[in-house]
């Protein structure tokens, strides 16, 4: 049976381990690749505690026909617990951002601050991007998505339980109702994690089962009478499952899905065991971290983002200093915000509610104002703002024409009324399609844009963590299109092949990630077998396209490793203007396998290679800027300025003889 004491140090210990795992995961500490399961642990704990508060209140009749449980009181208590520390964090970030963030980023911070304080940030971040993508690590309030999910759960749970209690008073009906919703939510989680991973990760209906798992533990645990030995076993096995989750899962794991059952079950087992003063949760240091867990969670992520902002995410000393600073900020927030507000906001309920509501609205106002003022231009120098603005100087029709998940149909045209060329590929193709348009020999011609995000031009390609990855069908559609268009129309293929063959390299020193795409079977490493299969599949696909028309392949765009506009802009802020570049030797080393693949396509398919390096490199280096302004909108995608440098290269598509490849060597004079 669960102990009846009000404070349970095992729960506080779970909080400590949850926040530690999340923090170390976000700071990329080895051994914590699955540390994101800490959020799932928090969800189970919340469900257990909130269900307990509601059920105990419903079981205590205040008078005939009414209960001691107060819905308004419940909401107010949650607000007092969560809002003050979150409010201080948001205002602090807005104040710091005023001096450092460019217009676009500051505008985003304003929107994110308002959505966080309105507990809607999970919807906002779901709409914007994936949790594990590169851009996510520059969103200062991304971690507030979980607070929004919890708050939404707090809004709904008491209403459901009160309704069930009114219809059939007692724990039995409440348990059946909780179990039914648990099963439905779990099923949705498993299904939607496969079809729409972002929605499954961020939204309540696919996360509620984790919190309801905690609620079911509360509702059922009192029926269990466990011997101490059994409780010890449950406690140890539960922590073992949590440790297994942290070590075995990583950012490529489909989540939450059925695998989230592992940490959820582990947490539930620890809660059922209800062991106090046990080794893994009862130690004084663990208890202290558990006390600070909410504030630690709030402050760790902005500090992790700051490392990315400063380009120090791979610096061990900087990471250690950030971890220490996380502890300091967490303690300060707990000591001077959480503690005082909990004790001082014990005024009459209407007064407390009014104060909390007014303060929250006032705190949200700056974020709204920043958004309405479009990021408040003029805070930074014109030079700095101009550099940062190049991050937005990209294809203005990207959202309209570049398919992201297969839901928006590709096939936009750029230019006149008559088809003059086809561009097919991934986001790298979408970033240069307007340059192809400008290279067309007549204004009467247009370019057909057939591009899909992260879709390399490989027939039958699949993605491990996305069974419904639309790339394979997309390529089949392209082949059908290719067969039905006049053969004199040239086809230009643009892919980031090196990213597929070797992995991403946005962060200097990042280890090569295991592959998540495959044709025949998923490989465990990007080894020679994997690369050879991708190479052969790519060449075979190129040959299919080449059967009916002249095919051109754009050679690898130099990858600058660092985000060019942000790196240059931040350097300019510090009064130290810099160029972002890589050596030609580094270019060749990075792209050698991709270049070999293109050579094979030339040999076997008669394809023509368009070499971008004479337009972006000299004999010594490849550059990410020209005249002090970026040529890229991130680390590897050309912006409109950079793409315009390739117009002469694309013009050669319409002037070269059909039997001559358009090639040049790295370092060739322009």
Phi, psi and omega per residue, in radians:
X1 nan 2.489 3.114
X2 -1.208 2.316 3.101
X3 -1.042 2.643 -3.061
X4 -1.660 -0.029 -3.135
X5 -1.022 2.523 -3.074
X6 -1.132 -0.828 -3.123
X7 -1.706 2.258 3.119
X8 -2.042 2.005 -3.094
X9 -1.246 -0.321 3.073
X10 -1.184 -0.626 3.092
X11 -1.203 -0.731 3.102
X12 -1.111 -0.637 3.081
X13 -1.147 -0.700 3.064
X14 -1.060 -0.709 3.084
X15 -1.012 -0.760 -3.120
X16 -1.063 -0.855 -3.128
X17 -1.148 -0.597 3.121
X18 -1.122 -0.846 -3.082
X19 -1.247 -0.609 3.096
X20 -1.104 -0.760 -3.125
X21 -1.125 -0.710 3.126
X22 -1.140 -0.793 -3.116
X23 -1.072 -0.855 -3.106
X24 -1.167 -0.546 3.042
X25 -1.117 -0.807 -3.085
X26 -1.247 -0.383 3.051
X27 -1.659 0.170 3.036
X28 1.020 0.706 3.081
X29 -1.347 2.249 -3.122
X30 -0.976 2.472 3.139
X31 1.649 -0.124 -3.102
X32 -2.131 0.658 -3.135
X33 -1.092 -0.461 3.102
X34 -1.840 0.404 -3.092
X35 -1.101 -0.269 3.097
X36 -1.088 -0.256 3.114
X37 -1.157 -0.210 3.057
X38 -0.997 -0.599 3.090
X39 -1.114 -0.699 3.123
X40 -1.129 -0.643 3.079
X41 -1.088 -0.795 3.101
X42 -1.021 -0.723 -3.139
X43 -1.053 -0.785 -3.136
X44 -1.102 -0.767 3.123
X45 -1.046 -0.803 -3.138
X46 -1.041 -0.774 3.120
X47 -1.069 -0.711 3.121
X48 -1.093 -0.874 -3.065
X49 -1.209 -0.767 -3.090
X50 -1.186 -0.700 3.082
X51 -1.077 -0.700 3.116
X52 -1.078 -0.778 3.134
X53 -1.071 -0.796 -3.083
X54 -1.186 -0.848 -3.084
X55 -1.123 -0.755 3.125
X56 -1.086 -0.647 3.094
X57 -1.175 -0.670 3.129
X58 -1.249 -0.453 -3.127
X59 -1.418 -0.148 -3.137
X60 -1.906 1.686 3.141
X61 -1.163 2.296 3.104
X62 -1.482 -0.682 3.061
X63 -2.781 3.049 -3.102
X64 -1.101 2.157 3.124
X65 1.536 0.000 3.111
X66 -2.402 2.897 -3.049
X67 -2.230 2.820 3.131
X68 -1.195 -0.390 -3.122
X69 -1.199 2.277 3.114
X70 -1.996 2.078 -3.131
X71 -1.098 -0.814 3.133
X72 -1.114 -0.737 3.110
X73 -1.068 -0.667 3.119
X74 -1.107 -0.858 3.136
X75 -1.077 -0.722 -3.109
X76 -1.126 -0.736 3.125
X77 -1.082 -0.679 3.113
X78 -1.166 -0.702 3.129
X79 -1.102 -0.771 3.116
X80 -1.087 -0.592 -3.125
X81 -1.274 -0.664 -2.955
X82 -1.783 -0.746 -2.894
X83 -1.198 -0.832 -3.024
X84 -0.958 -0.858 -3.119
X85 -1.151 -0.660 3.102
X86 -1.142 -0.709 3.134
X87 -1.068 -0.798 3.125
X88 -1.080 -0.732 3.113
X89 -1.054 -0.847 -3.101
X90 -1.073 -0.791 -3.136
X91 -1.145 -0.655 3.106
X92 -1.107 -0.789 -3.140
X93 -1.145 -0.677 3.106
X94 -1.131 -0.666 3.125
X95 -1.164 -0.790 3.126
X96 -1.180 -0.712 -3.126
X97 -1.075 -0.512 3.120
X98 -0.945 -0.658 -3.045
X99 -1.578 -0.324 -2.976
X100 -2.159 -0.509 -2.994
X101 -1.528 2.366 3.060
X102 -1.171 2.939 -3.004
X103 -0.913 -0.865 -3.057
X104 -1.142 -0.766 -3.128
X105 -1.199 -0.636 -3.140
X106 -1.212 -0.636 3.067
X107 -1.081 -0.757 3.108
X108 -1.097 -0.724 3.119
X109 -1.079 -0.682 3.093
X110 -1.072 -0.775 3.105
X111 -1.108 -0.790 -3.104
X112 -1.157 -0.631 3.106
X113 -1.110 -0.804 3.137
X114 -1.122 -0.747 -3.138
X115 -1.188 -0.571 3.101
X116 -1.171 -0.785 -3.135
X117 -1.236 -0.394 3.059
X118 -1.593 0.035 -3.140
X119 0.966 0.773 3.075
X120 -2.190 0.185 -3.016
X121 -1.171 -0.436 3.099
X122 -1.100 -0.674 3.087
X123 -1.162 -0.700 -3.115
X124 -1.120 -0.840 -3.096
X125 -1.251 -0.548 3.051
X126 -1.078 -0.731 -3.121
X127 -1.198 -0.462 -3.034
X128 -1.511 -0.859 -3.014
X129 -2.990 3.106 3.098
X130 -1.434 2.637 -3.118
X131 -1.060 -0.602 -3.027
X132 -1.740 0.169 -3.130
X133 -1.431 2.971 -3.067
X134 -1.089 -0.763 -3.086
X135 -1.067 -0.500 -3.104
X136 -1.068 -0.476 -3.100
X137 -1.418 0.155 3.029
X138 -2.160 0.316 3.087
X139 -1.824 1.928 -2.934
X140 -1.123 -0.452 -3.070
X141 -2.064 0.396 -3.121
X142 -0.986 -0.661 -3.054
X143 -1.164 -0.224 -3.128
X144 -1.285 -0.104 3.106
X145 -0.999 -0.671 -3.088
X146 -1.222 -0.567 3.075
X147 -1.145 -0.670 3.116
X148 -1.134 -0.742 3.109
X149 -1.066 -0.796 3.137
X150 -1.083 -0.767 -3.124
X151 -1.092 -0.721 3.098
X152 -1.095 -0.637 3.064
X153 -1.140 -0.718 3.113
X154 -1.085 -0.598 3.132
X155 -1.197 -0.678 -3.003
X156 -1.528 -0.732 -3.010
X157 -0.957 -0.892 -3.108
X158 -1.113 -0.567 3.120
X159 -1.126 -0.741 3.126
X160 -1.136 -0.831 -3.089
X161 -1.165 -0.651 3.103
X162 -1.137 -0.703 3.118
X163 -1.125 -0.803 3.129
X164 -1.084 -0.738 -3.114
X165 -1.117 -0.636 3.131
X166 -1.180 -0.670 -3.129
X167 -1.344 -0.651 -3.099
X168 -2.617 1.500 -3.095
X169 -1.005 2.480 3.082
X170 2.129 2.795 -3.068
X171 -1.229 -0.470 -3.070
X172 -1.072 -0.859 -3.140
X173 -1.152 -0.688 3.119
X174 -1.090 -0.700 3.124
X175 -1.131 -0.770 3.134
X176 -1.101 -0.726 3.134
X177 -1.142 -0.777 3.132
X178 -1.090 -0.701 -3.130
X179 -1.166 -0.697 -3.142
X180 -1.090 -0.796 3.130
X181 -1.179 -0.638 3.084
X182 -0.991 -0.853 -3.106
X183 -1.114 -0.766 -3.131
X184 -1.102 -0.811 -3.121
X185 -1.124 -0.726 3.112
X186 -1.086 -0.764 3.123
X187 -1.079 -0.748 3.090
X188 -1.090 -0.698 3.142
X189 -1.059 -0.823 -3.130
X190 -1.121 -0.772 -3.086
X191 -1.229 -0.857 -3.045
X192 -1.275 -0.478 3.076
X193 -1.045 -0.494 3.131
X194 -1.466 -0.697 -3.046
X195 -1.582 -0.540 -3.124
X196 -2.583 1.374 -3.033
X197 -0.977 -0.663 -3.124
X198 -1.104 -0.794 3.119
X199 -1.095 -0.749 -3.133
X200 -1.091 -0.621 -3.099
X201 -1.252 -0.723 -2.936
X202 -1.687 -0.359 -2.903
X203 -1.777 2.682 -3.016
X204 -1.104 -0.735 -2.995
X205 -1.144 -0.350 3.078
X206 -1.778 0.011 3.119
X207 -2.007 -0.307 -3.048
X208 -1.017 -0.584 -3.091
X209 -1.060 -0.543 3.134
X210 -1.174 -0.746 3.100
X211 -1.245 -0.634 3.096
X212 -1.195 -0.462 3.037
X213 -1.051 -0.738 3.060
X214 -1.139 -0.695 3.103
X215 -1.084 -0.701 3.118
X216 -1.161 -0.599 3.066
X217 -1.058 -0.783 3.120
X218 -1.084 -0.777 -3.057
X219 -1.205 -0.489 -3.035
X220 -1.851 -0.368 -2.990
X221 -1.097 -0.605 -3.111
X222 -1.154 -0.287 3.113
X223 -1.427 -0.191 -3.090
X224 -1.674 2.355 3.005
X225 -2.041 1.833 -3.030
X226 -1.916 2.393 3.021
X227 -1.221 2.741 -3.113
X228 -1.003 -0.662 3.138
X229 -1.109 -0.714 3.114
X230 -1.141 -0.680 3.111
X231 -1.141 -0.670 3.083
X232 -1.076 -0.748 -3.127
X233 -1.133 -0.801 3.127
X234 -1.051 -0.752 -3.119
X235 -1.068 -0.878 -3.127
X236 -1.146 -0.743 3.139
X237 -1.151 -0.639 3.118
X238 -1.108 -0.816 3.112
X239 -1.160 -0.555 3.094
X240 -1.113 -0.715 3.109
X241 -1.149 -0.673 3.099
X242 -1.112 -0.801 3.126
X243 -1.085 -0.702 3.105
X244 -1.062 -0.735 3.132
X245 -1.072 -0.770 -3.109
X246 -1.124 -0.660 -3.079
X247 -1.465 -0.587 -2.960
X248 -1.609 -0.521 -3.093
X249 -1.621 2.826 3.068
X250 -2.658 -3.022 -3.021
X251 -1.202 -0.175 3.072
X252 -1.571 -0.120 -3.120
X253 -1.251 2.323 3.052
X254 -1.095 2.147 -3.006
X255 -2.488 2.435 0.129
X256 -1.352 -0.856 3.095
X257 0.896 -2.914 -3.060
X258 -1.277 -0.414 -3.128
X259 -1.172 -0.404 3.092
X260 -1.156 -0.241 3.055
X261 -1.059 -0.480 -3.076
X262 -1.137 -1.007 3.105
X263 -1.181 -0.553 3.121
X264 -1.136 -0.795 3.103
X265 -1.114 -0.722 3.116
X266 -1.048 -0.785 3.119
X267 -1.127 -0.742 3.116
X268 -1.054 -0.696 3.136
X269 -1.122 -0.706 3.101
X270 -1.129 -0.705 3.122
X271 -1.140 -0.711 3.111
X272 -1.145 -0.692 -3.139
X273 -1.085 -0.651 3.055
X274 0.876 0.803 3.141
X275 -1.559 2.249 3.138
X276 -1.778 2.579 3.114
X277 1.051 0.474 3.119
X278 -1.444 2.820 -2.986
X279 -1.011 -0.814 -2.997
X280 -1.397 -0.191 -3.107
X281 -2.330 -0.260 -3.009
X282 -1.671 -0.155 -3.108
X283 -1.071 2.561 -3.063
X284 -1.040 -0.706 3.138
X285 -1.140 -0.727 3.117
X286 -1.111 -0.704 3.116
X287 -1.125 -0.671 3.128
X288 -1.131 -0.767 3.107
X289 -1.105 -0.661 3.074
X290 -1.070 -0.697 3.088
X291 -1.052 -0.704 -3.072
X292 -1.549 0.019 -2.904
X293 -0.974 -0.728 -3.114
X294 -1.127 -0.827 3.136
X295 -1.164 -0.650 3.076
X296 -1.075 -0.744 3.129
X297 -1.088 -0.743 -3.119
X298 -1.073 -0.754 -2.972
X299 -1.580 -0.370 -3.042
X300 -1.160 -0.680 -3.035
X301 -1.177 -0.811 3.073
X302 -1.007 -0.578 3.099
X303 -1.234 -0.619 3.058
X304 -1.153 -0.696 3.097
X305 -1.137 -0.663 3.122
X306 -1.041 -0.647 3.086
X307 -1.072 -0.751 3.107
X308 -1.121 -0.745 -3.127
X309 -1.027 -0.666 -3.115
X310 -1.587 -0.014 -3.131
X311 1.258 0.474 -3.069
X312 -1.971 0.279 -3.045
X313 -1.141 -0.320 3.108
X314 -1.793 0.074 -3.091
X315 -1.565 2.022 -3.066
X316 -1.060 -0.758 -3.140
X317 -1.082 -0.747 3.134
X318 -1.123 -0.665 3.119
X319 -1.131 -0.776 3.129
X320 -1.077 -0.776 3.120
X321 -1.084 -0.668 3.129
X322 -1.183 -0.633 3.088
X323 -1.136 -0.722 3.094
X324 -1.123 -0.746 3.132
X325 -1.140 -0.586 3.059
X326 -1.052 -0.796 3.100
X327 -1.066 -0.747 -3.120
X328 -1.136 -0.836 3.141
X329 -1.118 -0.675 3.107
X330 -1.096 -0.751 3.125
X331 -1.141 -0.785 -3.133
X332 -1.061 -0.743 3.131
X333 -1.129 -0.743 3.129
X334 -1.147 -0.766 -3.033
X335 -1.263 -0.692 -2.984
X336 -1.954 -0.095 3.104
X337 -2.123 -1.065 -3.088
X338 -1.049 -0.950 -3.075
X339 -1.036 -0.968 -3.119
X340 -1.050 -0.706 -3.097
X341 -1.201 -0.608 3.122
X342 -1.158 -0.650 -3.080
X343 -1.450 -0.579 -3.048
X344 -1.548 -0.404 3.107
X345 -1.517 0.849 3.099
X346 -1.979 0.712 3.083
X347 -1.465 3.072 3.042
X348 -0.927 2.542 -3.009
X349 -0.926 -0.822 -3.124
X350 -1.061 -0.659 -3.135
X351 -1.185 -0.823 3.133
X352 -1.032 -0.767 -3.120
X353 -1.110 -0.730 -3.133
X354 -1.152 -0.774 3.138
X355 -1.075 -0.828 -3.103
X356 -1.105 -0.746 -3.127
X357 -1.140 -0.773 -3.120
X358 -1.121 -0.788 -3.132
X359 -1.101 -0.719 -3.138
X360 -1.127 -0.774 3.131
X361 -1.100 -0.761 3.126
X362 -1.117 -0.654 -3.141
X363 -1.240 -0.531 3.118
X364 -1.337 -0.370 -3.073
X365 -1.025 -0.761 3.122
X366 -1.014 -0.706 3.124
X367 -1.081 -0.738 3.104
X368 -1.107 -0.758 3.139
X369 -1.087 -0.731 3.127
X370 -1.088 -0.707 3.116
X371 -1.147 -0.817 -3.110
X372 -1.145 -0.516 3.101
X373 -1.553 0.219 3.072
X374 0.989 0.721 3.097
X375 1.498 0.103 3.127
X376 0.963 1.281 3.101
X377 -1.067 2.724 3.089
X378 1.680 -0.094 3.118
X379 -1.260 -0.570 3.133
X380 -1.905 2.911 -3.127
X381 -1.152 2.731 3.138
X382 -1.073 -0.626 3.129
X383 -1.090 -0.830 -3.120
X384 -1.136 -0.808 3.131
X385 -1.072 -0.645 3.130
X386 -1.119 -0.664 3.112
X387 -1.180 -0.859 3.139
X388 -1.061 -0.609 -3.078
X389 -1.121 -0.374 3.136
X390 -1.151 -0.302 3.067
X391 -1.156 -0.374 3.129
X392 -1.795 -0.020 -3.123
X393 -1.462 1.187 -3.100
X394 -2.180 3.070 3.126
X395 -0.815 1.972 -3.071
X396 -1.177 -0.243 3.133
X397 -1.812 0.296 -3.084
X398 -0.998 -0.866 -3.096
X399 -1.146 -0.582 -3.127
X400 -1.298 -0.703 -2.912
X401 -1.879 -0.391 -3.073
X402 -1.636 1.955 -3.117
X403 -1.151 2.394 -3.089
X404 -1.821 -0.820 -3.068
X405 -2.322 0.283 3.131
X406 1.580 -0.167 -3.101
X407 -1.424 -0.653 3.063
X408 -1.589 2.256 -3.000
X409 -1.362 2.260 3.094
X410 -1.295 3.062 3.087
X411 2.106 0.400 3.071
X412 -1.186 2.693 3.046
X413 -2.082 2.532 3.116
X414 -2.125 2.057 3.085
X415 2.086 -2.544 -3.030
X416 -1.416 -2.635 -2.991
X417 -1.657 -0.348 -3.036
X418 -1.869 2.344 -3.129
X419 -1.133 2.243 3.141
X420 -2.098 -0.362 -3.140
X421 -2.907 2.775 3.081
X422 -2.120 2.341 3.037
X423 -2.041 2.179 -3.139
X424 -2.249 2.507 3.111
X425 2.713 -2.691 -3.088
X426 -1.773 -2.694 -3.099
X427 -1.128 -0.439 3.073
X428 -1.154 -0.586 3.065
X429 -1.191 -0.748 -3.138
X430 -1.104 -0.499 -3.088
X431 -1.353 -0.305 -3.112
X432 -2.044 0.044 -3.044
X433 -1.090 -0.564 3.127
X434 -1.241 -0.478 3.055
X435 -1.199 -0.638 3.054
X436 -1.120 -0.718 3.108
X437 -1.017 -0.771 -3.113
X438 -1.218 -0.338 3.133
X439 -1.514 -0.159 -3.121
X440 -1.036 2.461 -3.076
X441 -1.251 -0.203 -3.125
X442 -2.530 2.527 3.088
X443 -1.214 -0.228 3.126
X444 -1.372 -0.225 -3.078
X445 -1.652 2.745 3.055
X446 -2.345 2.849 3.073
X447 -1.830 2.366 3.027
X448 -1.612 2.102 3.140
X449 -1.618 1.992 3.127
X450 -2.185 1.387 -3.017
X451 -2.246 2.562 3.127
X452 -2.405 2.345 -3.085
X453 -1.023 2.358 3.109
X454 0.988 0.412 -3.107
X455 -1.875 1.735 3.039
X456 -1.301 2.658 -3.022
X457 -1.398 1.309 -3.112
X458 -2.330 2.141 -3.110
X459 -1.172 2.297 3.070
X460 1.350 0.246 -3.121
X461 -1.225 2.479 -3.112
X462 -2.266 2.901 -3.131
X463 -2.221 2.278 -2.997
X464 -1.107 -0.767 -3.066
X465 -1.648 0.310 3.122
X466 -2.646 1.453 -3.097
X467 -1.020 -0.379 3.132
X468 -1.749 0.349 3.102
X469 -0.895 2.099 -2.964
X470 -1.465 0.084 -3.015
X471 -1.099 -0.781 -3.131
X472 -0.977 -0.965 3.079
X473 -1.042 -0.588 3.129
X474 -1.073 -0.759 3.125
X475 -1.188 -0.656 3.097
X476 -1.092 -0.698 3.084
X477 -1.088 -0.702 -3.134
X478 -1.129 -0.689 3.107
X479 -1.130 -0.679 3.088
X480 -1.138 -0.745 3.086
X481 -1.048 -0.783 -3.117
X482 -1.017 -0.668 -3.096
X483 -1.278 -0.283 -3.039
X484 -1.965 0.199 3.105
X485 -1.949 2.557 -3.100
X486 -0.878 2.380 -3.019
X487 -1.183 -0.278 -3.129
X488 -1.399 -0.135 -3.140
X489 -1.369 2.119 -3.132
X490 -1.294 2.616 3.105
X491 -2.009 2.260 3.130
X492 -1.998 2.117 3.131
X493 -1.785 2.244 3.125
X494 -2.292 2.059 -3.141
X495 -2.415 2.725 2.946
X496 -1.623 1.344 -3.046
X497 -1.134 -0.662 -3.097
X498 -1.141 -0.553 3.060
X499 -1.110 -0.647 3.107
X500 -1.255 -0.771 -3.026
X501 -1.333 -0.639 -3.019
X502 -2.041 -0.277 -3.093
X503 1.774 2.944 -3.132
X504 -1.242 2.707 3.118
X505 -2.465 0.575 -3.101
X506 -1.088 -0.564 -3.104
X507 -1.864 2.171 -3.128
X508 -1.029 2.294 3.102
X509 1.549 -0.047 3.138
X510 -1.158 2.328 3.135
X511 -1.201 2.682 3.098
X512 -1.148 2.181 -3.110
X513 -1.362 2.640 3.033
X514 -1.124 2.615 -3.092
X515 -1.192 2.564 3.036
X516 -2.120 0.148 3.063
X517 -2.153 2.667 -3.102
X518 -2.798 2.919 3.061
X519 -1.967 -0.967 -3.139
X520 -1.681 -0.862 3.117
X521 -2.649 2.639 -3.112
X522 -1.250 2.274 3.116
X523 -1.684 2.720 -3.112
X524 -1.526 -0.260 -3.119
X525 -2.595 2.732 3.067
X526 -1.457 1.074 -3.092
X527 -1.576 -3.024 -3.080
X528 -1.077 -0.662 3.126
X529 -1.081 -0.795 3.120
X530 -1.086 -0.855 -3.088
X531 -1.116 -0.689 3.137
X532 -1.115 -0.695 3.126
X533 -1.122 -0.782 3.128
X534 -1.132 -0.708 3.119
X535 -1.042 -0.864 -3.122
X536 -1.131 -0.699 -3.125
X537 -1.168 -0.689 3.107
X538 -1.108 -0.838 -3.116
X539 -1.096 -0.717 3.107
X540 -1.050 -0.698 3.138
X541 -1.185 -0.735 3.091
X542 -1.039 -0.723 3.126
X543 -1.091 -0.630 3.091
X544 -1.081 -0.782 3.112
X545 -1.150 -0.621 -3.058
X546 -1.241 -0.231 -3.124
X547 -1.122 -0.461 -3.040
X548 -2.048 -0.143 -3.094
X549 -2.833 2.997 3.070
X550 -1.346 2.224 -3.089
X551 -1.989 2.283 3.056
X552 -1.982 2.496 3.095
X553 -2.164 2.157 3.077
X554 -1.281 2.220 3.103
X555 -1.135 2.956 -3.059
X556 -1.048 2.274 2.996
X557 -1.278 2.349 3.091
X558 -0.949 2.312 3.117
X559 -1.772 2.092 -2.987
X560 -1.523 -0.013 3.114
X561 1.226 -0.869 3.130
X562 -1.664 2.580 3.045
X563 -1.140 1.988 -2.957
X564 -1.138 -0.947 -3.120
X565 -1.057 -0.730 -3.102
X566 -1.220 -0.699 3.128
X567 -1.139 -0.801 3.134
X568 -1.176 -0.707 -3.132
X569 -1.130 -0.747 -3.135
X570 -1.212 -0.590 3.061
X571 -1.155 -0.703 3.115
X572 -1.140 -0.614 3.083
X573 -1.042 -0.618 -3.128
X574 -1.505 0.074 -3.139
X575 1.292 0.397 -3.121
X576 -2.254 1.248 -3.131
X577 -0.942 2.476 -3.106
X578 -2.519 2.752 3.000
X579 -1.763 2.555 3.069
X580 -1.859 2.166 -3.088
X581 -2.678 2.912 2.953
X582 -2.292 2.733 3.107
X583 -1.302 2.716 3.080
X584 -1.103 -0.533 3.085
X585 -1.116 -0.738 3.096
X586 -1.119 -0.657 3.101
X587 -1.045 -0.861 -3.111
X588 -1.127 -0.667 3.135
X589 -1.151 -0.749 -3.135
X590 -1.137 -0.710 -2.938
X591 -1.883 0.165 -3.050
X592 -1.007 -0.753 -3.107
X593 -1.189 -0.657 3.084
X594 -1.134 -0.710 3.116
X595 -1.123 -0.682 3.072
X596 -1.088 -0.667 3.119
X597 -1.107 -0.737 3.125
X598 -1.172 -0.668 3.086
X599 -1.041 -0.692 3.124
X600 -1.155 -0.644 3.102
X601 -1.148 -0.617 3.067
X602 -1.124 -0.797 -3.074
X603 -1.183 -0.797 -3.004
X604 -1.585 -0.457 -3.026
X605 -2.011 -0.176 -3.067
X606 1.282 0.380 3.122
X607 -1.242 2.878 -3.135
X608 -2.097 2.292 -3.098
X609 -1.725 2.258 3.059
X610 -1.718 1.986 -3.049
X611 -1.642 1.974 -3.095
X612 -1.412 -0.212 -2.975
X613 -1.116 -0.601 3.107
X614 -1.091 -0.334 -3.103
X615 -1.707 -0.155 -3.089
X616 -2.233 -0.163 -3.041
X617 -2.321 2.819 2.883
X618 -2.087 -2.830 -3.076
X619 -1.164 -0.429 -3.036
X620 -1.778 -0.663 -2.974
X621 -2.641 2.858 2.981
X622 -1.932 2.303 -2.955
X623 -1.935 2.582 3.134
X624 -1.756 0.128 -3.099
X625 -2.592 2.896 3.076
X626 -2.578 2.203 -3.139
X627 0.963 0.659 3.062
X628 1.419 0.068 3.130
X629 -2.111 2.466 -3.084
X630 -1.119 2.579 3.013
X631 -1.770 -0.035 -3.103
X632 -2.165 2.699 3.008
X633 -1.740 -0.125 2.957
X634 -2.575 -2.298 -3.131
X635 -1.694 -0.346 -3.032
X636 -2.425 -0.098 3.097
X637 -1.770 2.220 3.059
X638 -1.198 2.405 3.006
X639 -1.498 -3.027 -3.103
X640 -1.090 -0.612 3.109
X641 -1.143 -0.784 3.130
X642 -1.195 -0.716 3.133
X643 -1.084 -0.584 -3.123
X644 -1.123 -0.411 3.104
X645 -1.215 -0.332 -3.125
X646 -1.630 0.009 -3.129
X647 -0.990 -0.798 3.097
X648 -1.037 -0.594 3.115
X649 -1.141 -0.775 3.137
X650 -1.242 -0.489 3.069
X651 -1.058 -0.549 -3.127
X652 -1.150 -0.383 3.091
X653 -1.039 -0.593 -3.038
X654 -1.706 0.042 3.138
X655 -2.145 -0.382 -3.104
X656 -1.272 2.545 3.036
X657 -1.151 2.673 -3.041
X658 -1.080 -0.410 -3.075
X659 -1.735 0.239 -3.104
X660 -2.116 2.075 3.083
X661 -1.198 2.503 3.134
X662 -1.661 1.671 -3.021
X663 -2.312 2.772 3.011
X664 -2.692 2.889 -3.107
X665 -1.757 2.625 3.066
X666 -1.025 2.264 3.128
X667 1.664 -0.065 3.124
X668 -1.132 2.459 3.120
X669 -1.108 2.477 3.139
X670 -1.432 nan nan
